[in-house]
Amino acid sequence: MTVRVRSATKSFGRTTALDSVDLDAGHGVTGLLGPNGAGKTTLLRIIATVLAPDRGTVTLLGRDPSRPDDRTRIRERLGYLPQDAGFHRGFTVFEFIDYVAILKQMTDRRPRHDEVRRVIDLTGLASVSAKRIRALSGGMRRRVGLAQALLGNPDLLVLDEPTVGLDPEQRLRFREMISHAGEGRTVVMSSHQTEDITALCTRIAVFHRGRVRFTGTPNELTAQAAGRVWADSQRSAAALAAWRIGDGTFRNVGDPPAGAELVPPTLEDAYLLLMGEPDLEVTHS
Amino acid sequence: MTVWHLDPEAIRRYAQGAAPPELAASAEAHLMRCATCRDAIASHVDTRRVEAIWREVVDRADAPRPSWPERILARLGVGEATARLVAATPTLRGPWLLGIAGVLALSVWAAQVDERLLRMLLVAAPLGPLAGVAVAFAGGLDPTREIGLAAPYSGLRLLLIRTAAVLGVTVPIVAAAGLALPGSHWLAAAWLLPTAGLTCAALALTARMTPVVAVGVVATAWVLVTTPTAMAGHLDLAFGVGAQIFWLAVAVGGGLWLAVTRNTVTIKLGRSA
């Protein structure tokens, strides 16, 4: 396993952001799903070695990030896109990625510039590489964030809400890039968009109030909702959630009444059910 | 029309980069027009050397021109990677430097009106560069702080680069303000060693706390100790010869401690692991 977290707990003042969390992630894309404030960002910051847990153990790429030497070795093989990735807005795209490459200890100018050009091409930024970052759209800036994370071909890629704020077309392009990045390496990403998780992730962990409520594959999560989604001409009082769909009928999620017209569940239905049942915790090996 | 060709020896020397300048220039002009000689030279060319030259040409043409602060630093002998790190130091932005200069200009004007304000200016002078060091690492002002924290670059090295950059810019501003003060110019320069000592003390504390907190601790201690003595008119206690020797010792001691512990102590650039 590239990422192994055991009983990680982290508090900020009186707020417990993470409460005894376990997580394993290996090759492929692992998704952290949950509402805002569920603890996803805190866990990703711990995996990115930016934060240390108050309690519990973390092993990344076979090393212990609490030891200074190990932490440096981990960071040499790590790419990180924070949720609110900031930029030196006066820098051009090339200059900014070059600056991060220096922080990643690529000090020889020519190989470093070659690497900067590689990630710029990979993320489709070649046409704007000479533009100042302040002149770029939000979607383009997000690509710059991904480009800097891909510098040095990291073995572990940590992406916090990589698709937030993107329009549908940009999100599709981003999914393509993340899917490509996940081949042959470990990607841990967070999202509160179930579509992103369904499209990209081989494993998911669902977070709620600092705890992991589910771990397993997207299909296993979807299976949790089998027999608990039904169509009706009206909103059912028994439903945890209900909404009108395109054909005018209501999609109800919860405990169906006798004789209800059951329909195949989606990942979003299972996620809603999980969020609506506060004591349920499910772990698949 | 070309009726002559390069002799085999000239071709060999040109291809190996061993031709004297006049032969190289003549051969180059001829090769532009003569396909026969271009064919002849192809087998003598070291493709690895040509590729290396081509990559260098592409890099020079394609990479953006460094900003003017980076170009100045390069002329001073600073490496281009270090120059880029300096250019990204938040405190070196125009508004911050203008703010320092503005506050100092007002202080100098006030010090000329009232002698007590002159003493307070001496107390406050080291705080400008110290604040610059703190701001260079403040989360709100360094937009790439989170990315930097997850990067393997040495925290101590980044700390020293940014501190040197901040001191290199702010000390001349404060010194210029000092020269505009009434009275002895020696007194106007008396804050320099305390600034060096306080900065080294703050840097040494970064093994235990973030730079912002370390600067806060050192600055608070400085103000609490020096304000009462300065207001009472006892400037010697904080700025006299004995005090200057003390601050020199603090600066040297802090610098030595950083040098000795550079491989064993983790610098806390932020609220990090």
HADDOCK unambig.tbl for C-alpha pairs under 7 A between the chains (distance, minus, plus):
assign (segid A and resid 48 and name CA) (segid B and resid 150 and name CA) 5.95 0.50 0.50
assign (segid A and resid 49 and name CA) (segid B and resid 150 and name CA) 5.97 0.50 0.50
assign (segid A and resid 49 and name CA) (segid B and resid 273 and name CA) 5.94 0.50 0.50
assign (segid A and resid 50 and name CA) (segid B and resid 149 and name CA) 5.76 0.50 0.50
assign (segid A and resid 50 and name CA) (segid B and resid 150 and name CA) 5.68 0.50 0.50
assign (segid A and resid 50 and name CA) (segid B and resid 272 and name CA) 4.86 0.50 0.50
assign (segid A and resid 50 and name CA) (segid B and resid 273 and name CA) 5.61 0.50 0.50
assign (segid A and resid 51 and name CA) (segid B and resid 271 and name CA) 6.97 0.50 0.50
assign (segid A and resid 51 and name CA) (segid B and resid 272 and name CA) 4.64 0.50 0.50
assign (segid A and resid 51 and name CA) (segid B and resid 273 and name CA) 4.63 0.50 0.50
assign (segid A and resid 52 and name CA) (segid B and resid 272 and name CA) 6.56 0.50 0.50
assign (segid A and resid 52 and name CA) (segid B and resid 273 and name CA) 4.37 0.50 0.50
assign (segid A and resid 66 and name CA) (segid B and resid 273 and name CA) 6.69 0.50 0.50
assign (segid A and resid 68 and name CA) (segid B and resid 266 and name CA) 6.75 0.50 0.50
assign (segid A and resid 72 and name CA) (segid B and resid 152 and name CA) 5.14 0.50 0.50
assign (segid A and resid 75 and name CA) (segid B and resid 150 and name CA) 6.12 0.50 0.50
assign (segid A and resid 75 and name CA) (segid B and resid 151 and name CA) 5.51 0.50 0.50
assign (segid A and resid 75 and name CA) (segid B and resid 152 and name CA) 5.02 0.50 0.50
assign (segid A and resid 76 and name CA) (segid B and resid 152 and name CA) 5.60 0.50 0.50
assign (segid A and resid 80 and name CA) (segid B and resid 147 and name CA) 6.72 0.50 0.50
assign (segid A and resid 80 and name CA) (segid B and resid 150 and name CA) 6.98 0.50 0.50
assign (segid A and resid 82 and name CA) (segid B and resid 146 and name CA) 6.88 0.50 0.50
assign (segid A and resid 85 and name CA) (segid B and resid 144 and name CA) 6.88 0.50 0.50
assign (segid A and resid 86 and name CA) (segid B and resid 143 and name CA) 4.30 0.50 0.50
assign (segid A and resid 86 and name CA) (segid B and resid 144 and name CA) 5.07 0.50 0.50
assign (segid A and resid 87 and name CA) (segid B and resid 143 and name CA) 5.48 0.50 0.50
assign (segid A and resid 87 and name CA) (segid B and resid 144 and name CA) 5.78 0.50 0.50
assign (segid A and resid 88 and name CA) (segid B and resid 143 and name CA) 6.47 0.50 0.50
assign (segid A and resid 99 and name CA) (segid B and resid 84 and name CA) 6.45 0.50 0.50
assign (segid A and resid 99 and name CA) (segid B and resid 85 and name CA) 6.80 0.50 0.50
assign (segid A and resid 102 and name CA) (segid B and resid 81 and name CA) 6.37 0.50 0.50
assign (segid A and resid 103 and name CA) (segid B and resid 148 and name CA) 6.69 0.50 0.50
assign (segid A and resid 103 and name CA) (segid B and resid 151 and name CA) 5.84 0.50 0.50
assign (segid A and resid 103 and name CA) (segid B and resid 152 and name CA) 6.70 0.50 0.50
assign (segid A and resid 103 and name CA) (segid B and resid 153 and name CA) 4.96 0.50 0.50
assign (segid A and resid 104 and name CA) (segid B and resid 151 and name CA) 5.41 0.50 0.50
assign (segid A and resid 104 and name CA) (segid B and resid 152 and name CA) 5.58 0.50 0.50
assign (segid A and resid 104 and name CA) (segid B and resid 153 and name CA) 5.86 0.50 0.50
assign (segid A and resid 105 and name CA) (segid B and resid 152 and name CA) 6.76 0.50 0.50
assign (segid A and resid 105 and name CA) (segid B and resid 153 and name CA) 5.70 0.50 0.50
assign (segid A and resid 107 and name CA) (segid B and resid 81 and name CA) 6.27 0.50 0.50
assign (segid A and resid 130 and name CA) (segid B and resid 64 and name CA) 6.90 0.50 0.50
